[in-house]
Each structure stands twice: as C-alpha cells, then as structure tokens.
C-alpha cells in the first residue's frame, strides 16, 4: 500500500533461458541461489509466482554468474553476458 508497483524483471521463460545460457540445471540454480528446486520448478512451469525477495535471489545468482538483464523496450527484457571494462 502506498508503494509504487515495481514490475518483476524475471519471468518463468527468462529464468529458463538464463539457466540454459549458463548450462545450469534447476538444481544448480537452487544451489547458487538458496531457493528450493521445487520452487524453481513450479515457477518455471508457471504453477505459481514468486515473491520479490525470491526473484531477487534468483536474479542475483544469474548476475553473479555473469549475466545482465536488459530492458529493450517497455515490455521486453532480455539477457546478455556481462562485459567487463577493459583496462
């Protein structure tokens, strides 16, 4: 109440795509994020939504592994490898 709506970045399809990009299983993501594999399975299967804190845990795991989430327009979010600035 009174808080601005903050749309989720991670969708079930994007979660699957990010795992595929990293060649991670659901168990790998569970281990990296601290989120149970059953929660990941149900989320990716669109059986239920996840809380914002859970979404953040998943997203941070992907980001630590080298992915960046980018908004290409108002409705589209994609992933790409992070680039490190050259020295």
NORBEL-V654086 format. One record per residue. RES is the residue in one letter. OMEGA is omega in degrees with one decimal (999 if undefined). Layout:
BEGIN
res=<RES | RES>
omega=<OMEGA | OMEGA>
END
This chain:
BEGIN
res=<X | X | X | X | X | X | X | X | X | X | X | X | X | X | X | X | X | X | X | X | X | X | X | X | X | X | X | X | X | X | X | X | X | X | X | X | X | X | X | X | X | X | X | X | X | X | X | X | X | X | X | X | X | X | X | X | X | X | X | X | X | X | X | X | X | X | X | X | X | X | X | X | X | X | X | X | X | X | X | X | X | X | X | X | X | X | X>
omega=<178.8 | 179.2 | 177.4 | 178.0 | -179.2 | -175.8 | 178.6 | 177.6 | -172.9 | 174.2 | 176.2 | -179.7 | 179.9 | 175.9 | 177.5 | -179.6 | 179.9 | 176.5 | 179.5 | 179.2 | -179.1 | -175.7 | 178.3 | 169.5 | 173.7 | 178.0 | 176.7 | 179.7 | 178.2 | -179.8 | -177.5 | -172.8 | -174.2 | 176.9 | -177.0 | 179.1 | -179.9 | 175.9 | 178.6 | 179.8 | -178.5 | 178.8 | -179.9 | 177.1 | 179.9 | 177.1 | 174.9 | 176.1 | 174.6 | 176.1 | 179.4 | 180.0 | 178.5 | 177.2 | -179.6 | 178.0 | -179.9 | -177.9 | 179.6 | 176.6 | 177.7 | -178.9 | 176.5 | -179.8 | 174.6 | 177.4 | 174.2 | 175.2 | -176.5 | 175.3 | -178.3 | 171.4 | -173.4 | -174.2 | -174.0 | 175.6 | 179.8 | 177.6 | 173.4 | 178.1 | 175.7 | 175.2 | 178.1 | 179.5 | 178.4 | -178.9 | 999>
END
